[in-house]
Amino acid sequence: MLIGELSRRTGVPARLLRYYEQRGLLTSRRDTNNYRQYAEDAPRTVVRIREMLDAGLPTEAIREVLPCTDGADRGADPCPEVLRTLALELERLETTLATLQDRHTALTAFRTASLDRATADGAGRTSTG
């Protein structure tokens, strides 16, 4: 199938499909007119790529995991590379979550101190009107 058909079937813009190909996530062959021709299972591959991107996996990790997803509706074969990649990505995500929680706590404290200061400044003022 041509890139336009793959785009229509998956809802993914052709430009993004070319990007997936550049990143080694999707493959095509060139026909005699030099048009990209995708295999019949390409829509399924694109859906899998989108699922993994939505889960927060970077394209490098998807490139490692994707070959182990062939034929599966969900998940991947539990080969060591997949399990290692997923563990690393979960660890990265947990670190990000902890950092965000720390930032949330600090920002909340700053806001609270600012509100307390506004209340204290307002209570200490008298009207001279």
C-alpha positions, 0 to 999 in steps of 0.5 A: 500500500502507498503512504497515502493509503497507510495514512488514511487507514491509521489517521497518522499523517504521511510526514509522521510515517516518513519520520517513523521510517527514518527512525527505523520503526517502519519499513517500506520498499520502493516500487518502479516509480520510487513510491514507498510501498508498505506491507499489508501489516503496516497499519498494525505496526503503526498502531503499535508505534502509536500505543508505545509513544502514547505510553511515553516510550521514546523512539529508541526504546520503541525500536528495541521493543517493536520486533518483539510485538509481532503477532501480539494484540497487546504487550510483547514477547518477554524477551530480555531486551524488552524487559530491560528496556521497559524497566529502564523506561519505568525507572526514568518515568518514576524519577520524573514523577518524583521530580514533579512531586518535589516541584509541586511541593515547592511551588505549593509552599511558595504560593502558601507563603505568598498568600500568608504574606499578603494576608499579613500585609493587609492586616497590618495596614490601616486606612488613612482615607 
